[in-house]
Structures are given as structure tokens and as C-alpha cells.
Amino acid sequence: MNKTITAAGAPAASGPYCHAKLAGNMLFVSGQLGVDAATGALAATVEEQAKLALASLGTILKAAGMDYTDVVKTTVFLADINDFAAINAIYADVFHTEPPARSCFQVANLPKNALFEIEAIAVKG
């Protein structure tokens, strides 16, 4: 059985998708940008965007009854791979013990001309 997860406190989806889908004990979280949930504004720097996107990820996980420790895989998209070291430190603050598997790519463009986006898969139990 699939369940749509909509998290109050996370930025609203900007298209025809949901925050996440829960399929059994697996949660598939849509890509999160560094958007302020209250204003809808994109943060100015890659560091600020990473912090906001990771906070949104946490909010969505909580709405599904999970937390960061349940995340098994993330994919990070960067507008500039030279930002890798800067976001790594922020990422490590969230996933400081037993970090999940991760892929990181530089991409040609992200929605809203963002500098950072993250998607995740989490498993409960």
C-alpha cells in the first residue's frame, strides 16, 4: 500500500508531485530545494540552500514517523561541483554517525535556478 506524505512546515511542492511516498516501510522523498517554507524564497548561497533543504528533508521524515537515521540513500544535485566541500560539512552535521549511501552530481540546471537539491530514500524497521 502506498501513502502520500505531505509535511506541514516543508515548502509546498512546486509541481505535480508530493513531498514523499511511503511504500510499505520505505519512504521515497522528492527533491528538496533550499527554499524557506514560510516565504517560498530560495536562499541566496549554496550553504543556506543546503541547510534549508536538509531541514525540509527532516520535516518530511518526521511527518512519515522517521528521522535522519532511517535514511539509507541520498542523491545530491549541485549547480557547481566546486561547492562539494562546502556542502559536505553541512551534510556531515546532519548525517554525522552512520551516514547513508550517497551520490552527488553537478547538473546543468535545477528548478528555480537553485544551487543545491537533495532527494532521499529511508527505511523504517
CYANA upper distance limits for C-alpha pairs under 8 A (distance plus 0.5 A):
  1 MET  CA     23 ALA  CA      6.48
  1 MET  CA     24 GLY  CA      6.74
  2 ASN  CA     21 LYS  CA      7.02
  2 ASN  CA     22 LEU  CA      6.01
  2 ASN  CA     23 ALA  CA      5.07
  2 ASN  CA     24 GLY  CA      7.38
  3 LYS  CA     21 LYS  CA      6.16
  3 LYS  CA     22 LEU  CA      5.49
  3 LYS  CA     23 ALA  CA      7.08
  4 THR  CA     18 CYS  CA      7.32
  4 THR  CA     19 HIS  CA      8.25
  4 THR  CA     20 ALA  CA      6.64
  4 THR  CA     21 LYS  CA      5.29
  4 THR  CA     22 LEU  CA      6.86
  5 ILE  CA     18 CYS  CA      7.41
  5 ILE  CA     19 HIS  CA      6.46
  5 ILE  CA     20 ALA  CA      5.53
  5 ILE  CA     21 LYS  CA      6.25
  5 ILE  CA     22 LEU  CA      7.41
  5 ILE  CA     60 ILE  CA      7.96
  5 ILE  CA     63 ALA  CA      7.46
  5 ILE  CA     64 ALA  CA      7.01
  6 THR  CA     18 CYS  CA      7.09
  6 THR  CA     19 HIS  CA      6.01
  6 THR  CA     20 ALA  CA      7.48
  6 THR  CA     60 ILE  CA      7.80
  6 THR  CA     63 ALA  CA      7.80
  7 ALA  CA     19 HIS  CA      7.43
  7 ALA  CA     59 THR  CA      7.02
  7 ALA  CA     60 ILE  CA      5.74
  7 ALA  CA     63 ALA  CA      5.96
  8 ALA  CA     59 THR  CA      8.40
  8 ALA  CA     63 ALA  CA      8.41
  9 GLY  CA     37 ALA  CA      6.74
  9 GLY  CA     38 ALA  CA      8.33
  9 GLY  CA     56 SER  CA      8.22
  9 GLY  CA     59 THR  CA      7.29
 10 ALA  CA     37 ALA  CA      5.92
 10 ALA  CA     56 SER  CA      5.67
 10 ALA  CA     59 THR  CA      6.73
 10 ALA  CA     60 ILE  CA      7.37
 11 PRO  CA     35 VAL  CA      7.13
 11 PRO  CA     36 ASP  CA      7.29
 11 PRO  CA     37 ALA  CA      4.69
 11 PRO  CA     38 ALA  CA      7.95
 11 PRO  CA     40 GLY  CA      7.17
 11 PRO  CA     56 SER  CA      7.76
 12 ALA  CA     19 HIS  CA      8.41
 12 ALA  CA     37 ALA  CA      7.90
 13 ALA  CA     17 TYR  CA      6.91
 13 ALA  CA     18 CYS  CA      6.73
 13 ALA  CA     19 HIS  CA      7.15
 17 TYR  CA     30 SER  CA      8.30
 18 CYS  CA     30 SER  CA      7.51
 19 HIS  CA     29 VAL  CA      6.55
 19 HIS  CA     30 SER  CA      6.02
 19 HIS  CA     60 ILE  CA      7.37
 20 ALA  CA     27 LEU  CA      7.14
 20 ALA  CA     28 PHE  CA      5.89
 20 ALA  CA     29 VAL  CA      4.76
 20 ALA  CA     30 SER  CA      6.14
 20 ALA  CA     60 ILE  CA      7.84
 21 LYS  CA     27 LEU  CA      6.19
 21 LYS  CA     28 PHE  CA      5.78
 21 LYS  CA     29 VAL  CA      7.19
 22 LEU  CA     26 MET  CA      6.21
 22 LEU  CA     27 LEU  CA      4.94
 22 LEU  CA     28 PHE  CA      6.96
 22 LEU  CA     64 ALA  CA      8.05
 23 ALA  CA     27 LEU  CA      6.77
 23 ALA  CA     28 PHE  CA      8.43
 25 ASN  CA    123 VAL  CA      6.10
 25 ASN  CA    124 LYS  CA      5.74
 25 ASN  CA    125 GLY  CA      7.59
 26 MET  CA    121 ILE  CA      7.54
 26 MET  CA    122 ALA  CA      6.21
 26 MET  CA    123 VAL  CA      5.00
 26 MET  CA    124 LYS  CA      7.06
 27 LEU  CA     64 ALA  CA      8.30
 27 LEU  CA    121 ILE  CA      6.08
 27 LEU  CA    122 ALA  CA      5.46
 27 LEU  CA    123 VAL  CA      6.69
 28 PHE  CA    119 GLU  CA      8.48
 28 PHE  CA    120 ALA  CA      6.66
 28 PHE  CA    121 ILE  CA      5.23
 28 PHE  CA    122 ALA  CA      7.15
 29 VAL  CA     57 LEU  CA      8.11
 29 VAL  CA     60 ILE  CA      8.18
 29 VAL  CA    119 GLU  CA      6.16
 29 VAL  CA    120 ALA  CA      5.61
 29 VAL  CA    121 ILE  CA      6.62
 30 SER  CA    119 GLU  CA      5.90
 30 SER  CA    120 ALA  CA      7.65
 31 GLY  CA    117 GLU  CA      6.48
 31 GLY  CA    118 ILE  CA      5.62
 31 GLY  CA    119 GLU  CA      4.71
 31 GLY  CA    120 ALA  CA      8.09
 32 GLN  CA     53 ALA  CA      5.71
 32 GLN  CA     54 LEU  CA      8.18
 32 GLN  CA     56 SER  CA      7.34
 32 GLN  CA     57 LEU  CA      7.32
 32 GLN  CA    117 GLU  CA      5.87
 32 GLN  CA    118 ILE  CA      5.78
 32 GLN  CA    119 GLU  CA      6.76
 33 LEU  CA     42 LEU  CA      8.25
 33 LEU  CA     49 GLN  CA      7.19
 33 LEU  CA     50 ALA  CA      8.19
 33 LEU  CA     52 LEU  CA      7.95
 33 LEU  CA     53 ALA  CA      5.53
 33 LEU  CA    114 ALA  CA      7.35
 33 LEU  CA    116 PHE  CA      6.73
 33 LEU  CA    117 GLU  CA      5.23
 33 LEU  CA    118 ILE  CA      7.42
 34 GLY  CA     42 LEU  CA      6.29
 34 GLY  CA     43 ALA  CA      6.41
 34 GLY  CA     48 GLU  CA      7.38
 34 GLY  CA     49 GLN  CA      4.08
 34 GLY  CA     50 ALA  CA      6.31
 34 GLY  CA     51 LYS  CA      7.50
 34 GLY  CA     52 LEU  CA      5.18
 34 GLY  CA     53 ALA  CA      4.91
 34 GLY  CA     54 LEU  CA      8.49
 34 GLY  CA    114 ALA  CA      7.89
 34 GLY  CA    116 PHE  CA      7.26
 34 GLY  CA    117 GLU  CA      7.61
 35 VAL  CA     40 GLY  CA      6.24
 35 VAL  CA     41 ALA  CA      5.94
 35 VAL  CA     42 LEU  CA      4.85
 35 VAL  CA     43 ALA  CA      6.56
 35 VAL  CA     49 GLN  CA      7.25
 35 VAL  CA     52 LEU  CA      6.72
 35 VAL  CA     53 ALA  CA      7.31
 36 ASP  CA     40 GLY  CA      5.69
 36 ASP  CA     41 ALA  CA      5.93
 36 ASP  CA     42 LEU  CA      6.85
 36 ASP  CA     43 ALA  CA      7.54
 36 ASP  CA     52 LEU  CA      7.18
 37 ALA  CA     41 ALA  CA      8.34
 42 LEU  CA     49 GLN  CA      7.67
 42 LEU  CA    112 LYS  CA      8.22
 42 LEU  CA    114 ALA  CA      7.75
 43 ALA  CA     48 GLU  CA      6.25
 43 ALA  CA     49 GLN  CA      5.78
 43 ALA  CA     52 LEU  CA      8.42
 44 ALA  CA     48 GLU  CA      7.31
 44 ALA  CA     49 GLN  CA      7.67
 45 THR  CA     49 GLN  CA      6.62
 45 THR  CA    115 LEU  CA      8.07
 46 VAL  CA     50 ALA  CA      6.51
 46 VAL  CA     83 ASP  CA      7.85
 46 VAL  CA     87 ILE  CA      7.93
 46 VAL  CA    115 LEU  CA      5.98
 46 VAL  CA    116 PHE  CA      6.67
 47 GLU  CA     51 LYS  CA      6.80
 47 GLU  CA     86 ALA  CA      7.27
 47 GLU  CA     87 ILE  CA      6.72
 47 GLU  CA     90 ILE  CA      7.87
 48 GLU  CA     52 LEU  CA      6.74
 49 GLN  CA     53 ALA  CA      6.49
 49 GLN  CA    114 ALA  CA      8.40
 49 GLN  CA    115 LEU  CA      7.68
 49 GLN  CA    116 PHE  CA      6.67
 50 ALA  CA     54 LEU  CA      6.52
 50 ALA  CA     87 ILE  CA      7.05
 50 ALA  CA     90 ILE  CA      7.61
 50 ALA  CA     91 TYR  CA      8.26
 50 ALA  CA    116 PHE  CA      6.55
 50 ALA  CA    117 GLU  CA      7.92
 51 LYS  CA     55 ALA  CA      6.63
 51 LYS  CA     90 ILE  CA      7.30
 52 LEU  CA     56 SER  CA      6.67
 53 ALA  CA     57 LEU  CA      6.70
 53 ALA  CA    116 PHE  CA      8.42
 53 ALA  CA    117 GLU  CA      7.37
 53 ALA  CA    118 ILE  CA      7.40
 54 LEU  CA     58 GLY  CA      6.79
 54 LEU  CA     91 TYR  CA      8.30
 54 LEU  CA     94 VAL  CA      8.17
 54 LEU  CA    118 ILE  CA      8.06
 55 ALA  CA     59 THR  CA      6.78
 56 SER  CA     60 ILE  CA      6.72
 57 LEU  CA     61 LEU  CA      6.64
 58 GLY  CA     62 LYS  CA      6.63
 58 GLY  CA     67 ASP  CA      6.85
 58 GLY  CA     68 TYR  CA      6.99
 59 THR  CA     63 ALA  CA      6.80
 60 ILE  CA     64 ALA  CA      6.99
 61 LEU  CA     65 GLY  CA      6.90
 61 LEU  CA     66 MET  CA      5.34
 61 LEU  CA     67 ASP  CA      5.73
 61 LEU  CA     68 TYR  CA      7.66
 62 LYS  CA     66 MET  CA      5.55
 62 LYS  CA     67 ASP  CA      6.23
 66 MET  CA     70 ASP  CA      6.74
 66 MET  CA    122 ALA  CA      8.46
 66 MET  CA    124 LYS  CA      7.36
 67 ASP  CA     71 VAL  CA      7.91
 68 TYR  CA     94 VAL  CA      7.88
 68 TYR  CA     95 PHE  CA      7.47
 69 THR  CA     95 PHE  CA      8.15
 69 THR  CA     98 GLU  CA      8.25
 69 THR  CA     99 PRO  CA      8.43
 70 ASP  CA    122 ALA  CA      5.62
 70 ASP  CA    123 VAL  CA      5.93
 70 ASP  CA    124 LYS  CA      6.42
 71 VAL  CA    100 PRO  CA      6.52
 71 VAL  CA    120 ALA  CA      7.26
 71 VAL  CA    121 ILE  CA      6.30
 71 VAL  CA    122 ALA  CA      4.43
 71 VAL  CA    123 VAL  CA      6.89
 72 VAL  CA     99 PRO  CA      8.38
 72 VAL  CA    100 PRO  CA      5.08
 72 VAL  CA    101 ALA  CA      6.55
 72 VAL  CA    120 ALA  CA      8.19
 72 VAL  CA    121 ILE  CA      6.42
 72 VAL  CA    122 ALA  CA      5.81
 72 VAL  CA    123 VAL  CA      7.23
 73 LYS  CA    100 PRO  CA      5.62
 73 LYS  CA    101 ALA  CA      5.14
 73 LYS  CA    102 ARG  CA      6.06
 73 LYS  CA    120 ALA  CA      6.15
 73 LYS  CA    121 ILE  CA      5.72
 73 LYS  CA    122 ALA  CA      7.47
 74 THR  CA    100 PRO  CA      7.32
 74 THR  CA    101 ALA  CA      6.89
 74 THR  CA    102 ARG  CA      5.28
 74 THR  CA    103 SER  CA      7.03
 74 THR  CA    118 ILE  CA      7.26
 74 THR  CA    119 GLU  CA      6.12
 74 THR  CA    120 ALA  CA      4.79
 74 THR  CA    121 ILE  CA      6.91
 75 THR  CA    102 ARG  CA      6.10
 75 THR  CA    103 SER  CA      5.31
 75 THR  CA    104 CYS  CA      6.29
 75 THR  CA    105 PHE  CA      8.47
 75 THR  CA    118 ILE  CA      6.14
 75 THR  CA    119 GLU  CA      5.85
 75 THR  CA    120 ALA  CA      6.89
 76 VAL  CA    102 ARG  CA      7.93
 76 VAL  CA    103 SER  CA      6.67
 76 VAL  CA    104 CYS  CA      5.07
 76 VAL  CA    105 PHE  CA      6.88
 76 VAL  CA    116 PHE  CA      7.71
 76 VAL  CA    117 GLU  CA      6.30
 76 VAL  CA    118 ILE  CA      5.05
 76 VAL  CA    119 GLU  CA      7.24
 77 PHE  CA    104 CYS  CA      6.30
 77 PHE  CA    105 PHE  CA      5.54
 77 PHE  CA    106 GLN  CA      6.36
 77 PHE  CA    107 VAL  CA      6.89
 77 PHE  CA    116 PHE  CA      6.23
 77 PHE  CA    117 GLU  CA      5.58
 77 PHE  CA    118 ILE  CA      6.78
 78 LEU  CA     83 ASP  CA      7.85
 78 LEU  CA     84 PHE  CA      8.28
 78 LEU  CA    104 CYS  CA      7.89
 78 LEU  CA    105 PHE  CA      6.54
 78 LEU  CA    106 GLN  CA      5.19
 78 LEU  CA    107 VAL  CA      6.58
 78 LEU  CA    115 LEU  CA      6.10
 78 LEU  CA    116 PHE  CA      5.36
 78 LEU  CA    117 GLU  CA      7.23
 79 ALA  CA    106 GLN  CA      6.01
 79 ALA  CA    107 VAL  CA      6.03
 79 ALA  CA    108 ALA  CA      7.04
 79 ALA  CA    109 ASN  CA      6.66
 79 ALA  CA    110 LEU  CA      7.49
 79 ALA  CA    114 ALA  CA      7.69
 79 ALA  CA    115 LEU  CA      5.27
 79 ALA  CA    116 PHE  CA      7.07
 80 ASP  CA     84 PHE  CA      8.36
 80 ASP  CA    106 GLN  CA      6.20
 80 ASP  CA    107 VAL  CA      8.08
 80 ASP  CA    115 LEU  CA      7.69
 81 ILE  CA    105 PHE  CA      7.58
 81 ILE  CA    106 GLN  CA      5.65
 83 ASP  CA     87 ILE  CA      6.83
 84 PHE  CA     88 ASN  CA      6.48
 85 ALA  CA     89 ALA  CA      7.21
 86 ALA  CA     90 ILE  CA      7.57
 87 ILE  CA     91 TYR  CA      6.44
 88 ASN  CA     92 ALA  CA      6.48
 89 ALA  CA     93 ASP  CA      7.00
 90 ILE  CA     94 VAL  CA      7.45
 91 TYR  CA     95 PHE  CA      6.62
 92 ALA  CA     96 HIS  CA      5.43
 92 ALA  CA     99 PRO  CA      8.47
 95 PHE  CA     99 PRO  CA      5.45
 95 PHE  CA    100 PRO  CA      7.94
109 ASN  CA    113 ASN  CA      6.76
109 ASN  CA    114 ALA  CA      8.11
110 LEU  CA    114 ALA  CA      5.83
110 LEU  CA    115 LEU  CA      7.54
110 LEU  CA    116 PHE  CA      8.27
110 LEU  CA    117 GLU  CA      8.14
